[in-house]
Structures are given as structure tokens and as C-alpha cells.
Amino acid sequence: MNSLPNRLRRNIPRMVAAVLVVFLFFQARVPEISAGERLQLASRFHFTRHTLPSSGDLNARTVRPVQPSLKRISAWISSVGAAIAAGDLDGDGLSNDTCLVDPRSDQVTIAPAPTTGERYKPFTLRPASYDPETMAPMGCLIGDLNEDGLADIVVYYWGRTPVAFLRTGGTPGHASVLEAKNYQAVELVPGNQRWFTNAALFADLDGDGHPDLIIGNYFQDGGHILDASANGVETMHNTKSRSFNGGSKHVLLWKEAGGGEHPFVRFEEAKNVFSLAVEHGWTLGAGAQDLHGDLLPELYFAHDFGPDRLLHNRSTPGHLAFDLLEGTRGFTTPASNVLGRDSFKGMGVDFADVNGDGIPDIFVSNIADDYALQESHFLWLSTGDKEAMKKGKAPYVQASERLGLSRSGWGWDARMADFDNDGQLEIVQATGFMKGKINRWPELQSLGTSNDSLIHDPRLWPGFKPGDDVSGDNKTAFFVQAADHRYYNIAEETGLAIPANTRGIAVADVDGDGRLDFIIADQWGDSYLYKNEGSSQGAFLGLHLVLPVKGGPAVFRERAGHPGPDLYGRPAFGATAVVELPDGRKFSAQVDGGSGHSGKRSPDLHFGLGRISPDTLLRVNLAWRNSNGQVVRKQIDVKPGWHSVELGSE
């Protein structure tokens, strides 16, 4: 009589295990929406694709000559370099100019964005000291280094230090025809050092009111990565998850500058800024954003083969100080879901207020390719506890899986922006690694299980050569929030899911119509402008926030429209704007100085407002540091549309 209960008791563990397996199966399934719902979401978006002009011999090259010890992994080494930046170079008031780095020719091409008119002929920039056999450009920044009201360009490289191209021969606030002769190359770092830079941005780190330069390098400084005639053995990552033997990070503090026919700018490198575990991470992406509310930008470094790093800024003018922040791990929290403790392959980083608490959240691209290497992209959501930073705690939790943003492919740049003006952010993401015919994912996975003591030697890696494929069929991701508040990748339905190996993404309103466009730089292929021709779901507010030029009057001025002869200045990197709507909603953003991998958005701020009257009065709270480093706050009331604001302080 007792046999049945005894049998049941013996089988209880198996029954519990079976129930748990079923539960976990349904928990692991990715939520989906119907095909009809996907099409309904996609109906709000329409982009037309236009090829960017490039220069040089655009041959079928898909690999670079490399140092002999790297030859067996030449395709891996040649997987980066495509870059794009958007901004206003010719002074017409619109961010309709581009700086494109095309690996097929290793040229840096300056050109008007497609569809914006042939305002000048495309041309290239190259410094006097440049060896194409050992060097290659990796990206560019647009900003006003010498504070004369004319946009300058910084180009960073593999094989040498960054170069500033300072604008000459223009009148601030007036449109002009550009030529290569309008730019004077200025060395930013003395000596003939060899850096291998994959991330660079502007930010006022020390709060003195002037733009500093943050440089994140990948390979060790002094290497010979692109020198096919060099001897010796180059050094790769020394572990698969805790590699701290990469190139140095460099911070160049702005010191002085001047304009005119012989413009100049002088930076001074700050020494011993970061700990060794921060300084020598293998940097692929970097970002700066004020997360604390004191108008001093925190730094985020996206690292390959090692943990990302978030640094709390405690600097004062001329003196840099940062504290490492790490998240708190709970009993059920995987280590890689704790900020600062991950072991993933960080590529790109972007900031935006996703949860509407007025504090920037952080999106980070990693490798998240189904049936290959499913790590996870990160969406670090703010908890709102700013005081935790003073205790070394990162007040962020990982939310990409529950919000549908954890998976897509081998990710690079990602940009959070409101492309249909409905008041909700979308996310566009570049993906893909190496395009070929032979699937090398098994070899890459074997690398992941190899002995850490061997991985630093490239001669012991599996081969990754031209013709090999690793995530070569990835497609651009386009995440849109649905009614259930989760994000869904509807790139197929919007016509954006084109197989390509893309790297950098720049976002800008190139024609000033209030709809954001984006540009994607392709590795070994054409790069494209995706012109936004979708039906706007609401009104928008666009802000050009500029600081007074050197020697100009420091007065506060605001007017509708774009910058021009009566109102112009230099980008106010780090300035913040909080927009208040009559219904209580708030939107916030900061002027970005180049956060990401190899794509650089325009410095303009754009807010989708949803369905409101075009006559609605919007309260905007502005905060910035003036040219003396003083914090200034100002409130203005404006209507939807574009507005230009000179952030002077009487």
C-alpha cells in the first residue's frame, strides 16, 4: 500500500527538475509580436539610401599588409577603420558635411552629405608626415579647437599620433566653399610616437570651459602592426576576459589657441591619470557624459577581451582625478551583468535617457550573434542614486534582455535617437565582422577555450585570412519600442536589414527638416546616408548650443532657426538641456563630443515631442560651463522647431 507514495517521493526530484526545465525554457524564449504589429511599427519609418562620395583607388581590397607575425590573422587585424563624422564644416548652419574614412583607399574624405547640394567638391586630408606603408586613418572628430568659430577636424590613426586640421580663410557664421588648402595640419603630440587609436572624443574633463581630447588606443604604443617589413612578434591580448596589456589611454588638456591665417592650438598631455587596469584595456569605444549632474563628464571605456570601465570625474581645472565605479552584484546576478565586471568584447557606447528619470543611461555593443557567440549587448539603466558614485558604486542595472536589446549580431556603433518624433527613442546598430566564404566560427570558439598563457602570441591563434567568414552576414539592427514597452528589431520591415560589415554611425538632421538622418560607414564597402523620409509622429525641438568664440562678447542670445552671421559660436560640448512639456513629460540630452566607436554624431540636440501643438510653449532648462569654467544655468521658453542659442553669461 505504501509503494505508490514511496515511488512518488523517489521521483519528486525528477519531477521538480522537469518542471524547472519547462519553466526555464519559456523564460528563455524571446518574446515576439505578430507580423502585423511589426509592419505597423515599421510604417512609421522610411529611409532612402544614398552613397557617400569617397576618394582614392576603391579597389577590391579586403585586407591590409601587416607585420609578418600577424599575417595568419590579417583579416582580423584588418577588421576596423571605417569611420564617419557629421557636422557643419562650411558654416551654412546645418550639420550637412561629412568626414569619411574609407579603408579601401585609406583616405579621409571631406564632402557634403548626399542630397544637400554640391556646395563644394570632395577633397582629402593628409598630414605631411604620413607613411601609407605603416599608417592608416581610423576616424575623425569635428569641433572648434582654437575657438575662432570655424570648424576644425581631428584625424586619428594606427601607426602615428592624431593630427588637427585647423580651418583657415573663413568668416564665422558665413557659408563658404571648402578646399583642402583651407586646412592647416597641426601636430598635437610631439615626437614620432606610434599609437593605434580606435576611440577619440572631445570633452571638457577638467571643467575649465575648453575642449580636451581623450584618446583610447588598442594595440600597444610603439608597435609595428601595419609594417610588413618589421621584425619580431607583435603582442595580442594576454587573456580572453581580463586583458590589461593594450595600448595606453592619453588625455590631452587644452591650454591655448589662436585663429587667423596661422591658427594654432596647444594641448598638454596629463600623466598618470588612470590606474593600469584602466589605462591598458584594449579600447574600441569611449564616451563622455555627465552622469552626476555637476557638469563634469564621467568616462566610459568599452574594452575588448576585458571589463568595461566607468569613471567618476572629480577633476578641477588643470588637475584630473577619476574614481573607478563598479556595480553591485546580487545573489542571482551574473558577474557579466555587473557594470565593470563583464568579460565581453565592448565595441561601441552611447548615452540617452531611456527610462525618463533625467539621468543618461548607457547602451554598449558587444558580440551577441545567435548560434555563434551569444554574449549580450548592455543597456545600463540608471537607478537614480547619484550619491552612490561617491562610494565607488555604479548606480546602474543591466536591462537589455528584459527590454529586448540584448541580441542582434557582432555589434559596433549604436545610436539612440528619436527618428519619428514620437517621444520614444529608437536604436540603430552597426553589425558584422569578416565577410568571406569559409565559416571560421568554430576556430574562433576554440580560441575562446584556449590557454590564456598562449593567446598573446598571434602565431598561435587560429588563422583568420581573406576569404574567411565570421558574422559576415549580419544585418544592421533597428530597434523600435512596441506597446508592451519592449524593443523589437524591425530592420527587415523597414528595409534596413542589408547584409554588410558596418562600423561607425553618425546621426544628424542634414537638411534641417526636423527628421533625424543617419550615416553608416562600411568596412570594405560603400558607406551610405539613410535619409529620413518617414511620416513624423509629432513635433520636435532642435537646439544648436554654442559657446562664444575667442575674443567675442559673452552674451546670452537665443533665436529661432539655425546659426548664421548674427549668431554663431563653437560647439558647447557637455552642455545640458532639459525640456519640460505642459503635460509633465521631461526630455534631457547633452551636447556630445564624439562618444562611440568610429561614428561621431553632430553636436546638435534633437528632441521628439510627440503629438503636441506647434504653438506649444516649451520650458527648457540649460546648464553649461562658460569659458572661465563657471557653471551657468538659464531657463528659456521656446516653441517647437530649430533654435540657436549662444551660451554667453553676462
Disulfide bonds with the S-S distance in Angstrom:
Cys99-Cys140 2.29
